[in-house]
Amino acid sequence: RLISIIKPIVTNETLVNSHQEIVKQIISVWNYTFNPTDSLLKLQNLDYASSLFRKKVTQSHSELSDLDKEEEDFDIHIKQASYLPIIQLYGNETSAKIAISATVFHQLELKLYRISSQVIPTNLNELYQLIKLWRREARLNQAALFLEVNQATSIDIAQENAITYFIDEIDSSLIVSRQDRKPQQHRQVIMFEVNKPTTLEQRHIWHQTFREQEINLDGFVEQLVAQFNFSMTEIQSISQQISALISSNLSLESVDKNKPITQKIWQICRTHAQPQINELAQPIQAAASWDDLVLPELQKQTLENIATHVKQRITVYEHWGFVQKGKRGLGITALFAGASGTGKTMAAEVIARELRLDLYRIDLSSVVSKYIGETEKNLRQVFDKAETGGAILLFDEADALFGKRSDVKDSRDRYANLEVSYLLQRMEAYRGLAILTTNLKEAIDNAFMRRIRFVVKFPLPDVTQRTEIWRRIFPKETPTADLDFRKLAKLNLPGGNIRNIALNAAFLAADAGEPVTMAHLLQATESEYAKLERPLTDTEVKGWI
């Protein structure tokens, strides 16, 4: 009874006198029909015989050897260990970790079963029972366990303690999958990092997948690899969508010459890679174009250079060998400094539209936390989830988060500095574009400034620039009558306030059933100045009506 081989039939008698029966799992072993999922319903059989796992680790090209090497090292550690250690696979590639584990334990002639940490009970009696049942099943079935610690959701202390105890007490072969490294108190842990395929590997996976589906898109693969960081499983899933798209819309001969099909493929990849960070960031619809920007020529050239760096980073880093000089500082970062309304957010929209990428504004009120360690956790979540598609991250009013690092006076100051240091490291490694905006450039720490590749100063527009902003502010569909843009440009306002006035005037005109006139603009201007708590002088509006 202690190891659950027999159990009492009648539960209302004392255990000593009660009739016993052999549990069905033991009988199943005798009959060669054992299946541990019958008793542990939360287990999943990771059957290597499934082509799914074999395909994930089988490489069609000799250069794709990273996964094979990890399996070989994994195998050596297990065979050389004096007792069974814990194998900890850390990283974000769950499918690759499962595939590696299934392959290795197939070679060791052990069956592999998967369980999620979410089903491990915190109740001590239930936890004991689960451990006891698994020990029995592992011995009867020559099985190993793949424990997936789900870190996508927060784990409380009680759950973490239950997971730790479960790991310590399981004496069979055990693989623990985590996002980050974590030591164990009472058992030896052998750790392996499992990353997504390298750029070279992804390129070959795309080529192989397209060849298998007889799709000729080799010339487009380089753009996909440059922007998106997909696993093998993700590439295979996306390629199936692409194959269905091509089969239903175009003949294969016309794919290379047809620009819209590549745009649709790009959108499929973009949709697949969209980060789930809405609780910490807000997506921004990138509607602005280069024509909407009214800036000095130097600033516009710098913005164009930022877009160029994102487009050409694979060529420069990988093909031209700059990545061999060191990976530090390869992240593309920009600081947009200027007063509110000078066009910082619009410039980010323009770049996102040019690159056909998603743009997210980071909500600093959600990211920054008064609780020690929470800010770093939130930042990690943002960067990790945005990494796959290289989304553009816009840290608005960044001086609140990236400001002067304080002198250490207490533990909170020390942790605040650690958070800044962590942020610097992540931005250097981020394969997308991180844009920071600030109203006051001097508020940014000098050490942080050294890690920023581009600094763009957004000045308040002069009269000439304000005139041009007024000329472009109304869509061509908007009816207007007798507008004097030079007189309007006498208002010493940035573009953001000019847009507010134009939009308010448009509503006033629409309500009156009239085209937009100087009278509507005067009324809207008075409202905007009242909001800004600024006096509107007669000189500024002289000759308007």
C-alpha positions as CSV (number, residue, x, y, z in Angstrom):
1,R,0.0,0.0,0.0
2,L,2.8,2.4,0.8
3,I,4.0,2.4,-2.8
4,S,0.4,2.1,-4.2
5,I,0.8,-1.4,-5.7
6,I,-2.3,-2.6,-3.8
7,K,-5.3,-0.6,-2.4
8,P,-8.2,-1.5,-0.1
9,I,-11.5,-2.4,-1.8
10,V,-13.7,-1.6,1.2
11,T,-12.9,1.8,2.7
12,N,-15.2,1.6,5.7
13,E,-13.1,-1.2,7.3
14,T,-9.8,-0.9,9.0
15,L,-6.9,-1.1,6.6
16,V,-5.5,-4.1,8.3
17,N,-8.6,-6.2,7.9
18,S,-9.9,-4.8,4.6
19,H,-9.8,-6.7,1.4
20,Q,-7.0,-5.5,-1.0
21,E,-6.8,-5.5,-4.8
22,I,-3.9,-4.9,-7.1
23,V,-4.1,-1.6,-8.9
24,K,-4.9,-1.7,-12.6
25,Q,-1.5,-0.2,-13.5
26,I,0.3,-3.3,-12.2
27,I,-2.0,-5.6,-14.1
28,S,-1.4,-3.4,-17.2
29,V,2.4,-4.0,-16.9
30,W,1.8,-7.7,-16.9
31,N,-0.4,-7.3,-19.9
32,Y,1.9,-4.9,-21.6
33,T,-0.8,-2.3,-21.9
34,F,0.4,0.2,-19.3
35,N,-0.4,3.9,-19.8
36,P,0.4,6.3,-16.9
37,T,-2.0,8.9,-18.3
38,D,-4.8,6.6,-17.0
39,S,-3.9,7.5,-13.4
40,L,-2.2,10.8,-13.8
41,L,-4.5,12.6,-16.2
42,K,-2.3,15.7,-16.3
43,L,0.6,13.8,-18.0
44,Q,1.3,14.1,-21.7
45,N,3.1,11.3,-23.5
46,L,6.0,12.8,-25.5
47,D,6.3,9.9,-27.9
48,Y,9.5,10.1,-30.0
49,A,7.9,7.9,-32.6
50,S,5.8,10.9,-33.5
51,S,7.4,12.5,-36.6
52,L,6.6,15.9,-34.9
53,F,9.5,15.6,-32.5
54,R,11.9,14.0,-34.9
55,K,11.3,16.7,-37.5
56,K,12.0,19.5,-35.0
57,V,15.6,18.2,-34.4
58,T,16.4,16.7,-37.8
59,Q,18.5,19.2,-39.7
60,S,18.5,19.1,-43.5
61,H,21.8,21.1,-43.8
62,S,25.2,20.2,-42.4
63,E,25.5,23.7,-40.9
64,L,22.5,23.2,-38.8
65,S,24.2,21.3,-36.0
66,D,23.5,23.3,-32.8
67,L,20.6,21.2,-31.6
68,D,22.5,18.0,-32.4
69,K,25.4,19.2,-30.3
70,E,23.2,20.1,-27.4
71,E,21.7,16.6,-27.5
72,E,25.2,15.0,-27.5
73,D,26.3,17.1,-24.5
74,F,23.0,16.3,-22.8
75,D,23.5,12.6,-23.3
76,I,27.1,12.7,-22.0
77,H,26.1,14.4,-18.8
78,I,23.4,11.9,-18.0
79,K,25.6,8.8,-18.7
80,Q,28.6,10.2,-16.7
81,A,26.6,11.2,-13.6
82,S,27.1,9.1,-10.5
83,Y,23.4,9.6,-9.7
84,L,20.6,11.1,-11.6
85,P,20.9,14.8,-11.7
86,I,18.3,17.4,-12.6
87,I,18.6,18.5,-16.2
88,Q,17.5,22.1,-16.4
89,L,16.8,23.6,-19.9
90,Y,16.3,27.3,-19.8
91,G,15.3,29.8,-22.4
92,N,12.1,30.6,-24.3
93,E,12.2,27.7,-26.8
94,T,9.8,25.3,-25.2
95,S,9.2,23.3,-28.4
96,A,13.0,22.9,-29.0
97,K,13.5,21.8,-25.3
98,I,10.8,19.1,-25.7
99,A,12.3,17.9,-29.0
100,I,15.8,17.6,-27.5
101,S,14.5,15.8,-24.4
102,A,12.4,13.4,-26.5
103,T,15.4,12.6,-28.7
104,V,17.8,12.0,-25.9
105,F,15.6,9.8,-23.8
106,H,14.7,7.8,-26.8
107,Q,18.4,7.1,-27.2
108,L,18.4,6.1,-23.5
109,E,15.4,3.9,-24.0
110,L,13.3,5.8,-21.5
111,K,9.8,7.0,-22.2
112,L,9.2,10.7,-21.6
113,Y,6.1,12.3,-20.1
114,R,5.3,16.0,-19.7
115,I,3.6,17.7,-16.8
116,S,3.0,21.4,-16.2
117,S,4.0,23.1,-12.9
118,Q,0.5,24.6,-12.8
119,V,-1.0,21.2,-11.8
120,I,1.4,20.6,-8.9
121,P,-0.7,20.9,-5.8
122,T,0.2,23.2,-2.9
123,N,-1.7,21.0,-0.5
124,L,0.9,18.9,1.2
125,N,-1.1,15.6,1.3
126,E,-2.0,16.0,-2.4
127,L,1.7,16.7,-3.2
128,Y,2.8,13.6,-1.3
129,Q,0.3,11.6,-3.3
130,L,1.5,12.9,-6.6
131,I,5.1,12.2,-5.8
132,K,4.3,8.7,-4.7
133,L,2.2,8.0,-7.8
134,W,4.9,9.2,-10.1
135,R,7.6,7.2,-8.4
136,R,5.5,4.1,-9.0
137,E,4.8,4.9,-12.6
138,A,8.4,5.7,-13.4
139,R,9.6,2.4,-12.0
140,L,6.9,0.4,-13.7
141,N,7.2,2.1,-17.1
142,Q,10.9,3.1,-17.3
143,A,9.9,6.7,-17.6
144,A,11.4,10.1,-17.3
145,L,9.5,13.4,-16.6
146,F,9.6,16.7,-18.4
147,L,8.4,19.4,-15.9
148,E,7.5,22.6,-17.6
149,V,7.6,25.6,-15.2
150,N,5.2,28.1,-16.7
151,Q,6.6,31.5,-16.1
152,A,4.2,33.3,-18.4
153,T,2.0,33.7,-15.3
154,S,3.2,34.8,-11.9
155,I,4.0,32.0,-9.4
156,D,3.3,32.7,-5.8
157,I,5.6,31.6,-3.0
158,A,3.4,28.6,-2.1
159,Q,3.4,27.3,-5.6
160,E,7.2,27.9,-6.0
161,N,7.8,26.0,-2.8
162,A,5.6,23.1,-4.0
163,I,7.6,23.0,-7.3
164,T,10.9,23.0,-5.4
165,Y,9.8,20.2,-3.1
166,F,8.4,18.1,-6.0
167,I,11.8,18.5,-7.9
168,D,13.8,17.5,-4.8
169,E,11.7,14.4,-4.1
170,I,11.4,13.0,-7.6
171,D,14.2,10.4,-7.8
172,S,13.7,9.5,-11.5
173,S,15.2,11.1,-14.5
174,L,13.9,14.7,-14.5
175,I,14.1,17.6,-17.0
176,V,13.0,21.0,-15.8
177,S,12.1,23.6,-18.4
178,R,12.4,27.2,-17.2
179,Q,12.7,30.6,-18.8
180,D,15.6,31.6,-16.5
181,R,18.3,29.6,-14.7
182,K,17.4,28.5,-11.2
183,P,19.6,26.4,-8.9
184,Q,18.2,23.7,-6.7
185,Q,19.0,23.3,-3.0
186,H,19.3,19.5,-2.6
187,R,20.0,18.1,-6.0
188,Q,22.7,18.6,-8.6
189,V,21.5,20.7,-11.5
190,I,23.0,20.5,-15.0
191,M,21.9,23.5,-17.0
192,F,21.7,24.0,-20.8
193,E,20.5,27.1,-22.6
194,V,18.2,26.4,-25.5
195,N,17.9,29.4,-27.8
196,K,16.1,30.0,-31.0
197,P,18.0,29.0,-34.2
198,T,20.7,31.4,-35.2
199,T,20.3,33.7,-38.2
200,L,22.1,31.3,-40.4
201,E,20.0,28.4,-39.2
202,Q,16.7,30.3,-39.7
203,R,17.8,31.2,-43.2
204,H,18.3,27.5,-44.1
205,I,15.0,26.5,-42.4
206,W,13.1,29.0,-44.5
207,H,14.8,27.8,-47.7
208,Q,14.2,24.2,-46.8
209,T,10.6,24.8,-45.9
210,F,9.9,26.7,-49.1
211,R,11.6,24.0,-51.2
212,E,9.5,21.3,-49.6
213,Q,6.4,23.2,-50.5
214,E,7.7,24.1,-53.9
215,I,7.5,27.8,-53.2
216,N,10.1,30.0,-54.9
217,L,10.6,32.9,-52.5
218,D,14.4,32.6,-51.9
219,G,14.9,36.3,-52.7
220,F,12.5,37.3,-50.0
221,V,14.0,35.1,-47.3
222,E,16.7,37.5,-46.4
223,Q,14.2,40.2,-45.5
224,L,12.3,37.7,-43.3
225,V,15.4,36.6,-41.4
226,A,16.6,40.2,-41.0
227,Q,13.4,41.2,-39.2
228,F,11.8,38.1,-37.5
229,N,13.3,35.8,-35.0
230,F,11.2,32.6,-35.3
231,S,11.8,29.1,-34.1
232,M,11.7,26.1,-36.5
233,T,8.1,25.3,-35.4
234,E,7.0,28.8,-36.0
235,I,8.6,28.9,-39.4
236,Q,6.9,25.7,-40.4
237,S,3.5,26.9,-39.2
238,I,3.9,30.2,-41.1
239,S,5.1,28.5,-44.2
240,Q,1.9,26.4,-44.2
241,Q,-0.2,29.6,-44.2
242,I,1.9,31.0,-47.0
243,S,1.5,27.9,-49.0
244,A,-2.3,28.1,-48.6
245,L,-2.2,31.7,-49.5
246,I,-0.3,31.1,-52.7
247,S,-2.3,28.1,-53.7
248,S,-5.6,30.1,-53.4
249,N,-4.4,33.3,-55.0
250,L,-1.5,32.9,-57.4
251,S,0.3,30.5,-59.6
252,L,3.8,29.7,-58.4
253,E,5.4,31.2,-61.4
254,S,4.1,34.7,-60.6
255,V,5.1,34.8,-56.9
256,D,8.6,36.3,-57.3
257,K,7.3,39.1,-59.6
258,N,4.3,39.9,-57.6
259,K,4.9,42.5,-54.9
260,P,1.6,42.2,-53.2
261,I,2.2,38.5,-52.3
262,T,5.4,39.4,-50.4
263,Q,3.5,42.1,-48.6
264,K,0.9,39.6,-47.6
265,I,3.6,37.2,-46.4
266,W,5.2,39.9,-44.4
267,Q,1.9,40.7,-42.8
268,I,1.4,37.0,-41.9
269,C,4.8,37.0,-40.2
270,R,4.1,40.3,-38.5
271,T,0.8,39.1,-37.2
272,H,2.4,35.9,-35.9
273,A,5.1,37.8,-34.1
274,Q,2.9,40.4,-32.4
275,P,3.9,40.6,-28.8
276,Q,1.2,40.1,-26.1
277,I,2.2,43.1,-24.0
278,N,-1.0,45.1,-24.0
279,E,-1.1,45.2,-20.2
280,L,2.2,47.1,-20.3
281,A,2.1,48.9,-23.6
282,Q,-0.3,50.4,-26.1
283,P,-0.1,49.7,-29.8
284,I,0.1,52.8,-32.0
285,Q,-1.4,52.8,-35.5
286,A,1.5,54.0,-37.6
287,A,-0.4,56.3,-40.0
288,A,2.1,59.2,-40.5
289,S,4.4,59.3,-43.5
290,W,7.6,61.2,-44.4
291,D,5.5,64.0,-46.0
292,D,3.8,64.6,-42.6
293,L,7.1,65.5,-40.9
294,V,8.1,69.1,-40.9
295,L,11.7,69.1,-39.5
296,P,15.1,70.6,-40.3
297,E,16.9,68.6,-42.9
298,L,19.5,67.2,-40.4
299,Q,16.8,65.7,-38.2
300,K,15.1,64.1,-41.2
301,Q,18.3,62.6,-42.4
302,T,19.0,61.1,-39.0
303,L,15.5,59.5,-38.9
304,E,16.2,58.0,-42.3
305,N,19.5,56.7,-41.1
306,I,17.7,55.0,-38.2
307,A,15.4,53.2,-40.6
308,T,18.4,52.2,-42.7
309,H,20.2,50.7,-39.8
310,V,17.2,48.5,-39.0
311,K,16.9,47.4,-42.6
312,Q,20.6,46.6,-43.2
313,R,21.6,45.2,-39.8
314,I,21.8,41.6,-41.1
315,T,24.0,42.6,-44.0
316,V,26.4,44.7,-41.8
317,Y,26.4,42.5,-38.7
318,E,26.3,39.0,-40.3
319,H,27.6,39.2,-43.9
320,W,30.2,42.0,-43.3
321,G,31.4,40.5,-40.1
322,F,30.7,43.3,-37.5
323,V,29.1,40.8,-35.2
324,Q,32.5,39.0,-34.8
325,K,33.9,42.2,-33.2
326,G,31.5,41.6,-30.3
327,K,27.8,41.6,-29.7
328,R,27.8,44.5,-27.2
329,G,26.1,47.6,-28.6
330,L,24.4,45.9,-31.6
331,G,21.0,47.0,-30.4
332,I,19.6,50.0,-32.3
333,T,18.5,52.7,-29.9
334,A,17.4,56.3,-30.5
335,L,16.6,59.2,-28.2
336,F,14.1,61.8,-29.3
337,A,14.4,65.0,-27.3
338,G,12.2,67.9,-27.5
339,A,9.2,69.8,-26.1
340,S,5.8,68.2,-26.1
341,G,4.1,68.4,-29.5
342,T,7.3,68.8,-31.5
343,G,6.7,65.5,-33.4
344,K,8.6,62.8,-31.5
345,T,5.7,60.3,-31.5
346,M,4.9,61.1,-35.2
347,A,8.6,60.5,-36.1
348,A,8.3,57.0,-34.5
349,E,5.1,56.4,-36.5
350,V,6.9,57.3,-39.7
351,I,9.8,54.9,-39.0
352,A,7.4,52.1,-38.1
353,R,5.4,52.7,-41.3
354,E,8.5,52.8,-43.4
355,L,9.7,49.5,-41.9
356,R,6.2,47.9,-41.8
357,L,6.6,47.1,-38.1
358,D,4.4,47.3,-35.1
359,L,4.9,50.2,-32.8
360,Y,4.2,50.0,-29.1
361,R,4.2,52.9,-26.6
362,I,5.4,51.7,-23.2
363,D,3.1,52.8,-20.4
364,L,5.7,53.8,-17.8
365,S,3.0,53.9,-15.1
366,S,2.5,50.2,-15.6
367,V,6.2,49.3,-16.0
368,V,7.7,51.3,-13.1
369,S,6.8,49.8,-9.7
370,K,7.5,50.9,-6.2
371,Y,8.1,47.2,-5.3
372,I,11.7,46.0,-5.5
373,G,12.3,43.8,-8.5
374,E,8.9,44.4,-10.2
375,T,10.2,47.0,-12.6
376,E,12.9,44.7,-13.9
377,K,10.3,41.9,-14.2
378,N,8.0,44.2,-16.3
379,L,10.9,45.3,-18.5
380,R,11.9,41.7,-19.1
381,Q,8.4,40.8,-20.1
382,V,8.3,43.7,-22.6
383,F,11.6,42.9,-24.2
384,D,11.2,39.1,-24.3
385,K,7.7,39.3,-25.9
386,A,8.7,41.9,-28.4
387,E,11.9,40.1,-29.5
388,T,10.3,37.7,-32.0
389,G,9.1,40.3,-34.4
390,G,11.5,43.1,-33.5
391,A,8.6,45.5,-32.7
392,I,9.5,49.1,-32.2
393,L,9.4,50.1,-28.6
394,L,8.6,53.7,-27.8
395,F,9.4,54.6,-24.2
396,D,7.5,57.8,-23.8
397,E,8.7,60.4,-21.3
398,A,11.7,58.2,-20.7
399,D,13.5,60.4,-18.2
400,A,11.1,59.1,-15.6
401,L,12.6,55.6,-16.1
402,F,16.0,56.3,-17.6
403,G,16.9,59.4,-15.6
404,K,20.0,60.2,-13.5
405,R,21.1,57.3,-11.5
406,S,20.9,58.2,-7.9
407,D,23.6,58.0,-5.2
408,V,23.0,54.9,-3.1
409,K,21.4,56.0,0.1
410,D,19.2,53.1,0.8
411,S,18.2,49.7,-0.6
412,R,15.6,51.3,-2.9
413,D,18.3,53.4,-4.5
414,R,20.5,50.4,-5.0
415,Y,17.7,48.5,-6.7
416,A,16.8,51.5,-8.8
417,N,20.3,51.6,-10.2
418,L,20.2,47.8,-10.8
419,E,17.0,48.3,-12.8
420,V,18.8,51.0,-15.0
421,S,21.7,48.6,-15.5
422,Y,19.4,45.8,-16.5
423,L,17.7,48.1,-18.9
424,L,21.0,49.1,-20.5
425,Q,21.9,45.4,-21.0
426,R,18.6,44.5,-22.6
427,M,18.6,47.5,-24.9
428,E,22.1,46.6,-26.1
429,A,20.9,43.1,-26.9
430,Y,17.5,43.9,-28.3
431,R,17.3,43.0,-32.0
432,G,14.6,45.6,-32.6
433,L,14.5,49.4,-32.4
434,A,14.0,51.0,-29.0
435,I,13.1,54.7,-29.1
436,L,13.2,56.9,-26.0
437,T,11.4,60.3,-25.8
438,T,12.2,63.0,-23.3
439,N,11.2,66.6,-22.9
440,L,14.6,67.3,-21.3
441,K,17.7,65.7,-22.7
442,E,19.8,66.7,-19.8
443,A,17.7,64.5,-17.5
444,I,19.2,61.3,-19.2
445,D,22.1,59.8,-17.4
446,N,25.5,60.2,-19.2
447,A,26.3,56.5,-19.0
448,F,23.0,55.8,-20.6
449,M,23.6,58.3,-23.3
450,R,26.8,56.5,-24.4
451,R,24.7,53.5,-25.2
452,I,22.3,55.4,-27.5
453,R,23.2,55.2,-31.1
454,F,21.1,58.1,-32.4
455,V,20.1,61.4,-30.7
456,V,17.5,63.5,-32.5
457,K,16.7,67.0,-31.1
458,F,13.2,68.1,-32.1
459,P,13.2,71.9,-32.0
460,L,10.2,74.2,-31.8
461,P,9.2,75.1,-35.3
462,D,10.0,78.5,-36.7
463,V,7.6,80.7,-38.7
464,T,8.5,79.0,-42.0
465,Q,8.1,75.5,-40.5
466,R,4.8,76.5,-38.9
467,T,3.5,77.8,-42.2
468,E,4.4,74.4,-43.8
469,I,2.7,72.5,-40.9
470,W,-0.5,74.5,-41.4
471,R,-0.4,73.8,-45.2
472,R,-0.3,70.1,-44.5
473,I,-2.5,69.8,-41.5
474,F,-5.9,69.4,-43.2
475,P,-6.6,66.3,-45.2
476,K,-7.4,66.8,-48.9
477,E,-11.0,65.7,-48.2
478,T,-11.5,68.6,-45.7
479,P,-13.4,71.6,-47.2
480,T,-11.7,74.9,-46.4
481,A,-12.3,78.5,-47.4
482,D,-9.9,81.5,-47.5
483,L,-7.3,80.2,-45.0
484,D,-4.2,82.4,-44.6
485,F,-1.4,80.0,-43.5
486,R,1.1,82.8,-43.0
487,K,-1.2,84.5,-40.5
488,L,-1.9,81.2,-38.8
489,A,1.9,80.6,-38.5
490,K,2.2,83.7,-36.2
491,L,0.9,81.4,-33.5
492,N,4.1,80.3,-31.7
493,L,3.0,76.7,-31.1
494,P,4.5,73.3,-31.8
495,G,2.9,70.9,-34.3
496,G,0.9,69.0,-31.7
497,N,-1.0,72.1,-30.6
498,I,-1.5,73.1,-34.2
499,R,-3.1,69.8,-34.9
500,N,-5.5,70.2,-31.9
501,I,-6.6,73.6,-33.2
502,A,-7.1,72.3,-36.8
503,L,-9.1,69.3,-35.5
504,N,-11.3,71.4,-33.2
505,A,-12.0,73.9,-36.0
506,A,-13.0,71.0,-38.3
507,F,-15.6,69.9,-35.8
508,L,-16.9,73.4,-35.4
509,A,-17.2,73.8,-39.1
510,A,-18.9,70.4,-39.5
511,D,-21.4,71.2,-36.9
512,A,-22.2,74.5,-38.6
513,G,-22.4,72.8,-42.0
514,E,-19.7,75.0,-43.4
515,P,-16.1,74.7,-44.7
516,V,-13.3,75.4,-42.3
517,T,-12.7,79.2,-42.1
518,M,-10.4,81.5,-40.2
519,A,-13.4,82.2,-37.9
520,H,-13.6,78.5,-36.9
521,L,-9.8,78.5,-36.4
522,L,-10.0,81.6,-34.2
523,Q,-12.6,80.0,-31.9
524,A,-10.5,76.8,-31.8
525,T,-7.3,78.8,-31.0
526,E,-9.0,80.6,-28.1
527,S,-10.0,77.2,-26.7
528,E,-6.5,75.8,-27.1
529,Y,-4.8,78.8,-25.4
530,A,-7.3,78.6,-22.5
531,K,-6.2,75.0,-22.1
532,L,-2.6,76.0,-22.1
533,E,-3.3,78.8,-19.7
534,R,-1.7,81.3,-22.1
535,P,-3.0,84.7,-23.2
536,L,-3.9,85.1,-26.8
537,T,-2.7,88.5,-28.0
538,D,-4.3,90.7,-30.6
539,T,-1.0,90.7,-32.5
540,E,-1.1,86.9,-33.0
541,V,-4.6,86.9,-34.5
542,K,-4.5,90.3,-36.3
543,G,-6.3,90.2,-39.6
544,W,-7.8,86.7,-39.1
545,I,-11.4,87.9,-39.6
